[in-house]
Amino acid sequence: MKKTTKTTPASKTTVVPTTKTTVASAIKTALAPVTKSIKAPVKKSAPVKKKPAGTAAAVATIISAKVDLGFGNHLYLRGEGPGLSWDKGQAMDCSSNLLWSTNLTGATAPVVFKVLVNDLTWSTGKDYVVEPGQSVTITPTF
């Protein structure tokens, strides 16, 4: 008897296009056991220090002056407040060609002040007053 081999037609394989959501869900499903077992180390934070009662946070009181002093001149601040004195002026910073400013921190009472050109020539008029933590812009005359 002769052996005969029969060839059978190959079965057809169908390719189904996948979408991003199908791939993403398959990846999440495959990685789920891995991600659950990995935990980041826990850092212990430093204890929070409480401020003693009666101390206020340092707030800045900003004093600005709009004035053209001319080349080579400087504006100074004198008065009553943190770092101020009526005897010696504190130099102000020149922010632009017409704007001078300074920041005072730690004011707990209203700041009373006047400005001087080159710490010699006083501005005319009454003393200026600004509340702690507030900003003021003056236009002094000399």
C-alpha positions as CSV (number, residue, x, y, z in Angstrom):
1,M,0.0,0.0,0.0
2,K,1.1,3.4,-0.9
3,K,1.3,6.2,1.5
4,T,-0.2,9.3,0.2
5,T,0.0,12.6,1.8
6,K,-2.8,15.0,1.6
7,T,-2.2,18.7,1.7
8,T,-4.8,20.7,3.4
9,P,-5.3,24.3,2.7
10,A,-3.7,26.6,5.3
11,S,-6.1,28.2,7.7
12,K,-6.6,31.9,7.2
13,T,-5.3,34.1,9.9
14,T,-7.0,37.4,10.4
15,V,-5.2,40.5,11.6
16,V,-7.3,42.7,13.8
17,P,-6.0,46.3,14.0
18,T,-5.4,47.5,17.6
19,T,-6.2,50.9,19.0
20,K,-4.2,52.9,21.5
21,T,-6.7,52.3,24.2
22,T,-6.5,48.5,23.7
23,V,-2.7,48.6,23.8
24,A,-2.6,50.9,26.8
25,S,-5.1,48.8,28.8
26,A,-3.0,45.7,27.9
27,I,0.1,47.3,29.2
28,K,-1.6,48.4,32.4
29,T,-2.9,45.0,33.0
30,A,0.5,43.4,32.4
31,L,2.3,45.9,34.6
32,A,-0.3,46.0,37.4
33,P,1.4,43.2,39.6
34,V,4.8,44.9,39.1
35,T,3.7,48.4,40.0
36,K,1.8,47.3,43.1
37,S,4.9,45.6,44.6
38,I,7.2,48.6,44.1
39,K,6.8,51.3,46.7
40,A,8.8,54.6,47.0
41,P,10.6,55.1,50.3
42,V,8.8,57.4,52.7
43,K,10.6,60.5,53.8
44,K,9.9,61.7,57.3
45,S,9.5,65.5,57.3
46,A,11.0,67.7,60.0
47,P,8.7,68.7,62.8
48,V,7.0,72.1,62.2
49,K,8.4,74.8,64.4
50,K,5.7,77.0,65.8
51,K,6.4,80.7,66.3
52,P,6.0,81.9,69.9
53,A,2.9,84.0,70.5
54,G,3.3,87.7,70.1
55,T,5.9,87.6,67.3
56,A,4.7,89.0,63.9
57,A,6.1,87.9,60.5
58,A,8.5,90.5,59.0
59,V,6.5,92.5,56.5
60,A,8.1,95.0,54.1
61,T,7.2,98.6,54.1
62,I,8.1,100.1,50.8
63,I,8.8,103.8,50.4
64,S,9.3,105.3,46.9
65,A,10.0,108.8,45.7
66,K,9.4,110.3,42.3
67,V,12.0,113.0,41.8
68,D,14.6,114.1,39.4
69,L,17.7,115.0,41.4
70,G,20.1,115.5,38.5
71,F,23.3,113.6,37.8
72,G,25.6,112.8,40.7
73,N,23.0,113.4,43.5
74,H,21.5,110.8,45.8
75,L,18.3,110.6,47.9
76,Y,18.4,109.7,51.6
77,L,15.7,108.8,54.1
78,R,15.5,109.9,57.7
79,G,12.8,109.3,60.3
80,E,11.3,107.0,62.9
81,G,11.2,103.3,62.0
82,P,13.4,100.2,61.7
83,G,16.9,101.3,60.7
84,L,15.9,105.0,60.5
85,S,17.2,107.9,62.5
86,W,16.6,111.7,62.4
87,D,20.4,112.2,62.7
88,K,21.8,110.2,59.8
89,G,20.1,109.2,56.5
90,Q,19.7,105.8,54.9
91,A,20.5,105.8,51.2
92,M,17.7,105.0,48.9
93,D,18.1,102.8,45.7
94,C,17.7,104.5,42.3
95,S,15.2,102.2,40.4
96,S,15.0,104.4,37.3
97,N,15.9,107.9,36.3
98,L,13.0,109.4,38.3
99,L,12.2,106.7,41.0
100,W,14.0,106.1,44.2
101,S,12.9,103.4,46.7
102,T,13.8,101.5,49.8
103,N,12.3,98.5,51.8
104,L,12.0,98.6,55.5
105,T,11.3,95.3,57.3
106,G,10.2,94.8,60.9
107,A,8.0,97.9,61.2
108,T,5.5,97.5,64.0
109,A,4.3,101.1,64.2
110,P,3.7,103.7,61.6
111,V,6.9,104.9,59.9
112,V,7.4,108.7,60.0
113,F,10.0,110.0,57.5
114,K,11.4,112.7,55.3
115,V,13.7,112.6,52.3
116,L,16.9,114.6,51.8
117,V,19.1,115.3,48.8
118,N,22.7,114.1,49.5
119,D,21.7,113.7,53.1
120,L,21.9,117.6,53.4
121,T,18.9,119.3,51.9
122,W,15.5,118.4,53.6
123,S,12.3,118.1,51.6
124,T,9.8,120.9,52.3
125,G,6.5,120.3,54.0
126,K,5.2,118.0,56.7
127,D,6.7,114.6,57.6
128,Y,5.4,111.7,55.6
129,V,3.7,108.7,57.4
130,V,3.2,105.1,56.1
131,E,1.6,102.2,58.0
132,P,3.6,99.0,58.5
133,G,3.4,96.6,55.5
134,Q,2.1,99.3,53.2
135,S,3.7,101.0,50.1
136,V,3.8,104.7,49.5
137,T,5.1,106.8,46.6
138,I,5.8,110.5,47.3
139,T,6.7,113.4,45.1
140,P,8.9,115.6,47.3
141,T,9.8,119.2,46.7
142,F,13.1,120.8,47.8
